Amino acid sequence: MKFEKIVVMGLGYIGLPTASMLATKGYQVLGVDVSYTVVDTINAGEIHIVEPDLDIVVKSAVKSRKLTASLVPEKADAFILAVPTPFKVNGSNSKAPDISYVEAATLAVTPFIEKGNLIILESTSPVGTTKRVYDIIVEERPELCDLIYVAHCPERVLPGHILRELVENDRIIGGINDASSKKASDLYRTFCNGNIYVTDCKTAELAKLVENSFRDVNIAFANELSLICDKLDVNVWELIELANKHPRVNILQPGPGVGGHCIAVDPWFIVDSAPSEARLIRTAREVNDAKPEWVVEKVKNSASKFKNPVIGCLGLAFKANIDDLRESPALKITRELMNAGIGKVMPCEPNVQLTFTEFPLYSLDTIMQEADILLVLVDHNEFGEIDRGFLDDKVVIDTRGIWRK
């Protein structure tokens, strides 16, 4: 079967780059989102997220009429589900995986699916979700049983480099059966230069969760070191730099916590599936989830030395040089400091300056003039370029180590 038209469900940080990239490869692509604003923005050839070069690609794809956006799907040869998989509360578990968006997207496309169609789940999901997609379709359309192809192909891209990594990175593809794996591989080989590794859908689902859990465990080690070094009055940045001189040691950098929709979320999906076995993964999550509270206490201790302290919070995104606030420890810390009422809190986030409405944002110049305490939460390029001379009369709490020397 030749793929000509592709529907991409969800036009967020993964869906929109994927849809626009497929359009540049010659496919007719319909991007579907529940937001009127998102649909209208894309159809105008503009973007609603920050990602290098994405604006150029989307504008070109829309102008060529290869990419359009809509609130509802249509018939296609392939359907790609790229919707969120957040948390939900399940009894005493507040970190249970929520696949309701995947289920809703599946139900939305089911009326348009025909014999021989391919349905790809790209959303990072707990083990068993791909099979659930197939089951929903055949429950609604029993005549399609064994006549469609369903597979999981987890995204593996780094924000800030998404367009390049969509093409260059190796991909894992796991179908509900061998035929589905092959069909999905045929599609991805048309636009991926990286290697394609084929497995079953359960292994593909767990592989993505394991990749991010590995990162989380290693970040937790670095964050725990930062706590130890603070107690022992040792420079954690120098310590890690020296320890990494060992040929078989590669310690990551600590921070104010872990954010983003992947590393801060995916390990809990494993814990939910195997709670008794995932002891190290759970502990790493707990270490990283506790780091923001530790940072807040550090700021409170410093603020107590001032009568009316002004606290400059540098950064709200979950990582450097992007606008993504999902699960951001920086945003959580800033909110807690505001609620604590310990002084005037002045947040700065250059990447969302024009779109953020929850509370006022301040320019970096204003903060440097007025702040008594500078709290570095994100290592944006702008912050690293600050003249060190402006730091001499301020209390600096640098959770990212941008001024480590």
C-alpha positions as CSV (number, residue, x, y, z in Angstrom):
1,M,0.0,0.0,0.0
2,K,1.3,3.4,-0.9
3,F,1.0,6.1,1.7
4,E,-0.4,9.4,0.3
5,K,-2.5,11.1,3.0
6,I,-1.6,11.1,6.7
7,V,-3.6,12.4,9.6
8,V,-1.7,13.6,12.7
9,M,-3.8,13.8,15.9
10,G,-2.4,16.4,18.2
11,L,-0.4,19.5,17.1
12,G,1.8,20.0,20.1
13,Y,5.5,19.7,20.6
14,I,5.7,16.4,18.8
15,G,2.6,16.4,16.5
16,L,3.2,19.7,14.8
17,P,6.9,19.1,13.9
18,T,6.0,15.6,12.7
19,A,3.1,16.8,10.6
20,S,5.1,19.6,9.0
21,M,8.1,17.4,8.4
22,L,5.9,14.8,6.7
23,A,4.4,17.5,4.5
24,T,7.9,18.6,3.4
25,K,8.5,14.9,2.3
26,G,5.5,15.2,-0.1
27,Y,2.7,13.6,1.9
28,Q,-0.7,15.3,2.1
29,V,-1.0,15.9,5.8
30,L,-4.0,16.9,7.9
31,G,-3.1,18.0,11.4
32,V,-6.0,17.7,14.0
33,D,-6.2,19.5,17.3
34,V,-8.9,20.3,19.8
35,S,-7.9,24.0,20.0
36,Y,-9.5,26.5,17.7
37,T,-6.6,28.8,18.3
38,V,-4.0,26.2,17.3
39,V,-5.9,25.2,14.2
40,D,-6.3,28.8,13.1
41,T,-2.7,29.7,13.8
42,I,-1.3,26.8,11.8
43,N,-3.6,27.4,8.8
44,A,-2.3,31.0,8.8
45,G,1.2,29.5,8.4
46,E,2.3,30.4,11.9
47,I,3.2,28.4,15.0
48,H,2.1,28.4,18.7
49,I,5.2,26.8,20.2
50,V,8.9,27.7,20.2
51,E,11.2,25.3,18.3
52,P,14.1,26.3,16.1
53,D,13.2,26.5,12.3
54,L,9.7,25.1,12.9
55,D,8.2,28.4,11.8
56,I,9.9,28.2,8.5
57,V,8.9,24.6,7.9
58,V,5.3,25.1,8.8
59,K,5.0,28.3,6.7
60,S,6.4,26.4,3.7
61,A,4.2,23.3,4.3
62,V,1.0,25.4,4.6
63,K,1.9,27.6,1.6
64,S,2.4,24.5,-0.5
65,R,-1.0,23.2,0.6
66,K,0.6,19.9,1.8
67,L,-0.3,20.8,5.4
68,T,-3.6,21.9,6.7
69,A,-5.1,21.9,10.2
70,S,-8.6,21.0,11.3
71,L,-10.7,20.2,14.4
72,V,-11.8,16.9,13.0
73,P,-10.0,14.1,11.2
74,E,-10.7,12.7,7.7
75,K,-10.1,9.5,5.8
76,A,-6.4,8.8,5.3
77,D,-3.9,6.0,4.6
78,A,-2.2,6.4,8.0
79,F,-3.1,8.0,11.3
80,I,-0.5,9.1,13.8
81,L,-1.6,9.7,17.4
82,A,0.6,12.3,19.2
83,V,-1.5,13.4,22.1
84,P,-0.6,13.9,25.8
85,T,-0.4,11.1,28.4
86,P,-0.5,13.0,31.7
87,F,-1.1,11.8,35.3
88,K,-4.4,11.1,36.9
89,V,-5.4,10.2,40.5
90,N,-6.2,6.5,41.0
91,G,-7.1,5.9,44.7
92,S,-4.1,6.8,46.7
93,N,-1.9,7.0,43.6
94,S,-1.7,10.6,42.2
95,K,0.8,9.5,39.5
96,A,-1.2,7.0,37.6
97,P,-1.0,7.2,33.8
98,D,-3.9,8.9,32.1
99,I,-4.4,7.5,28.6
100,S,-7.8,9.2,28.1
101,Y,-6.4,11.5,25.4
102,V,-5.1,8.5,23.5
103,E,-8.5,6.8,23.8
104,A,-10.3,10.0,22.7
105,A,-8.0,10.4,19.7
106,T,-8.6,6.8,18.8
107,L,-12.3,7.1,19.0
108,A,-12.1,10.3,16.9
109,V,-10.3,8.6,14.0
110,T,-12.2,5.2,14.2
111,P,-15.1,6.3,11.9
112,F,-12.6,7.2,9.2
113,I,-10.5,4.1,9.3
114,E,-10.6,1.7,6.3
115,K,-9.3,-1.7,5.6
116,G,-5.5,-1.7,5.2
117,N,-5.0,1.6,7.1
118,L,-2.1,2.1,9.5
119,I,-2.5,3.5,13.0
120,I,0.6,4.7,14.8
121,L,0.8,5.6,18.5
122,E,3.7,8.0,19.1
123,S,2.5,9.2,22.5
124,T,4.7,7.9,25.3
125,S,2.4,5.4,27.0
126,P,2.3,2.7,29.6
127,V,2.7,-0.9,28.5
128,G,-0.5,-2.2,26.9
129,T,-1.7,1.1,25.4
130,T,-1.0,0.2,21.7
131,K,-3.1,-3.0,22.2
132,R,-5.8,-0.8,23.8
133,V,-5.8,1.4,20.6
134,Y,-6.4,-1.7,18.5
135,D,-9.1,-3.0,20.9
136,I,-11.0,0.3,20.8
137,I,-11.1,0.3,17.0
138,V,-12.4,-3.2,16.6
139,E,-14.9,-2.7,19.5
140,E,-16.3,0.2,17.5
141,R,-15.7,-1.3,14.1
142,P,-15.7,-5.1,14.4
143,E,-15.5,-5.5,10.6
144,L,-11.9,-4.2,10.8
145,C,-10.7,-7.0,13.0
146,D,-7.4,-8.3,11.5
147,L,-7.7,-5.9,8.6
148,I,-5.8,-2.9,10.0
149,Y,-2.2,-2.3,11.1
150,V,-1.4,-0.8,14.5
151,A,2.0,-0.1,16.0
152,H,3.9,2.0,18.5
153,C,6.7,4.2,17.4
154,P,7.8,6.3,20.5
155,E,9.2,9.7,19.8
156,R,12.9,10.2,20.8
157,V,13.6,13.8,20.1
158,L,15.2,16.6,22.2
159,P,13.3,19.9,22.4
160,G,15.4,22.5,20.6
161,H,16.5,19.9,18.0
162,I,13.3,18.2,17.1
163,L,13.2,18.7,13.4
164,R,16.7,17.4,12.9
165,E,16.3,14.5,15.3
166,L,12.9,13.4,13.7
167,V,14.9,12.6,10.6
168,E,18.3,11.5,12.0
169,N,17.5,9.5,15.1
170,D,17.2,5.8,15.2
171,R,13.6,4.6,15.8
172,I,12.0,1.7,17.6
173,I,8.8,0.3,16.0
174,G,6.6,-2.3,17.7
175,G,3.5,-3.6,16.1
176,I,0.6,-5.6,17.5
177,N,1.8,-8.3,15.1
178,D,4.6,-8.7,12.5
179,A,2.5,-7.3,9.7
180,S,1.9,-4.1,11.6
181,S,5.6,-3.7,12.4
182,K,6.5,-4.1,8.8
183,K,3.8,-1.7,7.6
184,A,4.9,1.0,10.1
185,S,8.6,0.4,9.2
186,D,7.7,1.0,5.6
187,L,6.3,4.4,6.4
188,Y,9.1,5.5,8.8
189,R,11.8,4.5,6.3
190,T,10.5,7.1,3.9
191,F,11.5,10.0,6.2
192,C,13.9,8.6,8.8
193,N,17.6,8.4,8.0
194,G,18.4,6.6,11.3
195,N,18.2,2.8,11.8
196,I,14.8,1.2,12.3
197,Y,14.6,-1.4,15.0
198,V,11.6,-3.7,15.0
199,T,10.1,-5.4,18.0
200,D,6.7,-6.0,19.5
201,C,4.5,-3.2,20.8
202,K,5.0,-4.0,24.5
203,T,8.7,-3.9,24.2
204,A,8.6,-0.7,22.2
205,E,6.4,0.9,24.9
206,L,8.7,-0.1,27.7
207,A,11.8,0.9,25.8
208,K,10.8,4.5,25.7
209,L,9.9,4.5,29.4
210,V,13.3,2.8,30.2
211,E,15.2,5.4,28.2
212,N,13.8,8.2,30.3
213,S,14.0,6.3,33.5
214,F,17.7,5.8,32.9
215,R,18.2,9.5,32.6
216,D,16.0,10.2,35.6
217,V,18.0,7.8,37.8
218,N,21.3,9.4,36.8
219,I,20.0,12.9,37.3
220,A,18.8,11.8,40.8
221,F,22.4,10.8,41.6
222,A,23.6,14.2,40.6
223,N,20.8,16.0,42.6
224,E,21.6,13.9,45.6
225,L,25.2,14.8,45.3
226,S,24.2,18.5,45.3
227,L,22.4,18.0,48.7
228,I,25.4,16.2,50.1
229,C,27.9,18.9,48.9
230,D,25.7,21.7,50.3
231,K,25.8,20.0,53.7
232,L,29.5,19.4,53.6
233,D,30.3,22.8,52.1
234,V,31.8,21.4,48.9
235,N,31.4,22.9,45.4
236,V,29.3,20.3,43.6
237,W,30.2,21.5,40.2
238,E,34.0,21.2,40.8
239,L,33.4,17.8,42.5
240,I,31.5,16.4,39.4
241,E,34.1,17.9,37.0
242,L,36.9,16.1,38.9
243,A,35.0,12.8,39.3
244,N,34.3,12.8,35.6
245,K,38.0,12.8,34.9
246,H,37.8,9.1,35.6
247,P,37.6,7.2,32.3
248,R,34.5,5.3,33.3
249,V,32.6,8.0,35.2
250,N,30.1,10.4,33.6
251,I,28.0,12.1,36.3
252,L,25.3,14.4,34.9
253,Q,24.6,17.9,36.2
254,P,22.3,18.7,39.1
255,G,19.4,21.2,38.9
256,P,16.3,22.4,40.7
257,G,14.5,19.2,39.9
258,V,13.4,17.4,36.7
259,G,10.7,18.7,34.3
260,G,9.3,18.0,30.9
261,H,6.7,15.5,29.8
262,C,9.1,12.7,29.5
263,I,11.7,12.3,32.2
264,A,9.5,13.7,35.0
265,V,6.6,11.5,34.0
266,D,7.6,8.2,32.3
267,P,9.3,6.5,35.3
268,W,6.0,6.7,37.1
269,F,4.4,4.7,34.3
270,I,6.8,1.8,35.1
271,V,6.2,2.2,38.8
272,D,2.5,2.0,38.2
273,S,2.9,-1.2,36.2
274,A,5.4,-2.9,38.5
275,P,5.2,-1.2,41.9
276,S,7.0,-3.9,43.9
277,E,9.8,-4.3,41.5
278,A,10.6,-0.7,40.5
279,R,12.3,0.3,43.7
280,L,15.3,2.2,42.3
281,I,13.2,4.0,39.7
282,R,10.7,5.1,42.4
283,T,13.4,6.3,44.7
284,A,15.0,8.3,41.9
285,R,11.7,10.0,41.2
286,E,11.3,10.8,44.8
287,V,14.7,12.4,45.0
288,N,14.1,14.5,41.9
289,D,10.6,15.5,43.0
290,A,11.9,16.6,46.4
291,K,14.5,18.9,44.9
292,P,12.2,21.9,44.3
293,E,11.2,22.0,48.0
294,W,14.9,22.0,49.0
295,V,15.5,25.0,46.7
296,V,12.5,26.9,48.2
297,E,14.0,26.4,51.6
298,K,17.4,27.7,50.5
299,V,15.7,30.8,49.2
300,K,13.6,31.3,52.4
301,N,16.8,31.1,54.5
302,S,18.5,33.7,52.4
303,A,15.4,35.9,52.3
304,S,15.2,35.9,56.2
305,K,18.3,38.1,56.2
306,F,16.5,41.0,54.4
307,K,13.7,43.2,55.6
308,N,11.9,43.3,52.3
309,P,13.8,41.0,50.0
310,V,13.4,41.1,46.2
311,I,13.9,37.7,44.7
312,G,14.7,37.4,41.0
313,C,13.7,34.0,39.6
314,L,15.6,33.4,36.3
315,G,13.7,30.9,34.1
316,L,10.4,29.1,34.1
317,A,10.9,26.5,31.4
318,F,11.9,23.0,32.2
319,K,15.2,23.2,30.3
320,A,17.4,25.8,28.6
321,N,16.4,27.9,25.5
322,I,12.8,26.5,25.0
323,D,9.3,27.7,26.0
324,D,8.0,24.4,27.3
325,L,6.6,24.7,30.9
326,R,5.3,21.2,31.3
327,E,6.2,19.7,34.7
328,S,8.7,22.5,35.1
329,P,10.4,22.5,38.6
330,A,11.3,26.2,37.9
331,L,7.7,27.1,37.6
332,K,6.8,25.1,40.7
333,I,9.5,26.8,42.7
334,T,8.4,30.3,41.5
335,R,4.8,29.6,42.4
336,E,5.7,28.4,45.9
337,L,7.9,31.4,46.6
338,M,5.1,33.7,45.5
339,N,2.6,31.9,47.8
340,A,5.1,31.9,50.7
341,G,4.9,35.7,51.0
342,I,8.6,36.1,51.9
343,G,9.2,39.1,49.6
344,K,8.7,40.4,46.1
345,V,9.2,37.7,43.6
346,M,10.3,38.8,40.1
347,P,10.2,36.0,37.5
348,C,12.0,36.3,34.1
349,E,11.4,33.9,31.2
350,P,12.4,35.4,27.8
351,N,10.9,32.5,25.8
352,V,7.3,33.0,27.0
353,Q,7.4,36.8,27.6
354,L,4.5,37.5,25.1
355,T,2.2,34.5,25.9
356,F,2.4,33.9,29.6
357,T,-0.4,35.3,31.7
358,E,-0.4,33.5,35.0
359,F,1.6,36.3,36.7
360,P,3.8,39.3,35.7
361,L,7.1,38.6,34.1
362,Y,10.1,41.1,34.3
363,S,13.0,41.9,32.0
364,L,16.4,40.6,32.9
365,D,17.7,44.2,33.1
366,T,15.0,45.2,35.6
367,I,15.7,42.1,37.8
368,M,19.4,42.8,37.8
369,Q,18.8,46.3,39.0
370,E,16.3,45.5,41.8
371,A,16.9,41.9,43.1
372,D,18.6,41.2,46.4
373,I,18.5,37.5,45.7
374,L,19.2,35.9,42.3
375,L,17.8,32.4,41.9
376,V,19.0,30.7,38.7
377,L,16.5,28.0,37.7
378,V,17.1,27.6,34.0
379,D,20.4,28.0,32.2
380,H,19.1,30.1,29.3
381,N,21.9,31.6,27.2
382,E,20.8,35.1,28.2
383,F,21.5,34.4,31.9
384,G,24.9,33.0,31.3
385,E,25.9,36.2,29.5
386,I,25.3,38.4,32.5
387,D,28.3,40.5,33.6
388,R,29.6,38.9,36.8
389,G,30.3,42.4,38.2
390,F,26.5,42.8,38.7
391,L,26.5,39.8,41.1
392,D,28.8,41.2,43.7
393,D,26.1,42.8,45.9
394,K,23.6,40.0,45.5
395,V,22.9,36.7,47.1
396,V,23.2,34.1,44.3
397,I,21.6,30.7,44.4
398,D,22.6,29.0,41.2
399,T,20.9,25.7,40.8
400,R,22.2,25.2,37.2
401,G,25.9,26.1,37.8
402,I,26.0,28.8,35.1
403,W,28.2,30.9,37.3
404,R,30.2,28.1,38.8
405,K,33.6,29.6,38.2
